[in-house]
Each structure stands twice: as C-alpha cells, then as structure tokens.
Amino acid sequence: MAINNFKKEEELFFSSLSYLTIGIIGIFMLVSDIKDSEYLEFHAKRSVIYWAFSIPLWIIFSIISHYIYIKTTNLLSINIVFYYVWKIIFVGFGFFMIIYAFYLSYLAYTGKKKNLYLYEKILKKFGVKL
C-alpha cells in the first residue's frame, strides 16, 4: 500500500468517525495540527456543527413536549395517550439524529461531501465563516 493511499484511507476513517463520536473527534481535529487536509477539516467542521445544533434542538424539543405533557395531566382521558405519543416522538427524534449521523458518516467514508444547508445558513446569518 502506498503512503498516499494510506493517508487517504486514514482521512476517510477519521472524517467518518467524527460524526459517530458526537463531534468530539471533529473538535480534536480542528484544534490539532491536521490543517493540511481540506477533506478532514471539512468533515470535522460539519460534524461539530451537526452535533452543536442537534443536541440542543433535541433538549429543547424534549423540554417543550414534556411541559405540554405535564399541562395535559388534568385531562385524564388524554393523559395516557399523550404520554405514549410524547415518548414515541421523543425517542423517534433522537433515533433520527443518530441515523442521520450514521448517514453522514457513511458519506464521509465513501469520499463524498454533504453540506448541512440549514445549519450553515443560520451560522452565516450570525457572521460565522465556514
């Protein structure tokens, strides 16, 4: 195996791993001296952006839906129904976040770049340069 090919495989592996570790590997790659690889830097930034937006959104969604559940406890007939609906949506949203992270990881490992358009648009409104 040539050195160049090994480096490419290493870049694919670490870029893929950055999405699966909740962006922790991405943060380490951004603060380390791995600045020569544009591909690694791209996926490190995107993994940190993805998890920095997804986890707070999931927490906010969970707090709001739990608050709605608590406010509907006075209505006994709808209480148990809403509880299970809340649980299904809460778990489903978390499951979607993880599945999408696996999808982004797969794309990174296969050598493709996927922009997170909505997150990047929000960041550009605040003047963050990507």
N, C-alpha and C positions, 0 to 999 in steps of 0.2 A: 504494500500500500504506500503510495507516495505521500510525502509530507503535506502537500497541498490538499489532497483528497481527505487526509485525516483531519486537517484543520476544518474543512467544510463539514465533515460529519460531526465534529465537536461543536461547531456553531449551530448546526441543526438541532443537536441534542439539547444544548443549553437554552436555546431560544424556545424550544418546546417545553422544557422543564420550568421555565419562568412563569408560564401560565398555570401550571399544576401546583405550584407552591405558594399560591395566593400572592404572587408578585415579589416574594422575598428574594428569590434568585435574581429577579429583574433589578431590584434595588441594589443588590451586591454588584451586579454587572455594571450598573450606571455609576457607582462610586468607585469602582476599581479601575485599573489601567487598561481595560479592554475597550479602547477607543478606536482601534484600527479596523474593527469590523462594523460596517454600516448595518449589516443584517442583524447582528446581535443587538446593537443599540436600538434599532427599530423595534424589535420584539420586546426588549427589556422595557422600553418606554410604554409600549402598548399594554403589556401585562400589568404594569404599575397603574396605568390609567384605568384599565378594566376593573381591577380589584378595588382601587380607590373610589370608584363610583358605585360599583355593585354592592359592596358590603354595607355602606351607609344607606343606600336605597332599600336594601333588604331589611335593615334595622328600622328605618322609618316606616316602611310598609308594615312591619310586624307590630310596631307600637300603635299605629293608627288602627289596624284591624283588631288588635286586642282591646283598644279603647272602645271601638264600636261594639265589640262583643260584651264588654262589661256594661255598657249603656243599655244593651238589649236584654239583660238578665231579668228585668222586671216582667218581661213578656214570656211567661213560662212555655207557651206552645212553640215559640220561635227560638227559644234559648238553645235547646239541644241541636236543632237543625243548623243554626248559625255557627255553633261551636264546631261541628264537623266540617261545614263549608270553610270556616276560617282555617282549620287545621289543614285541609286539603290544599287550599290556595297558598298558605304559608309554606308548607313542605314543597308544593309544586314550584313556587318561585325560586326557592333555594335549589331545588333539583335542576331547574332550567339554567341557573347561574353556573352550576358545576358542569352540566352537559355542554354549555356554550364554551366554557373554559377548555374542556376536552377537545371541542371542535377547533378552537383557536390553536391549541397545542398541536393538533394533527396538521393543520395548515402550516404552522411554523416548521414542523418536522419534514414536511414534504417540499419545503422551499418556497412557499407562497407567502405573500404579504397581504394582510387583511387590515384595512383601516377601520377604526371604530368611529364612524362619521358623526354620530350624535354627541358622543363624549368629546371628540375633538372640536366640534363646533362650539360647544359650551366653553371649553378651555380657551379657544381663540377669542371669544367674546370678552374674556377676562384678561386678554393680552398675553397668554402663555404661548410661548413659541415652541413648536414641536419640530 
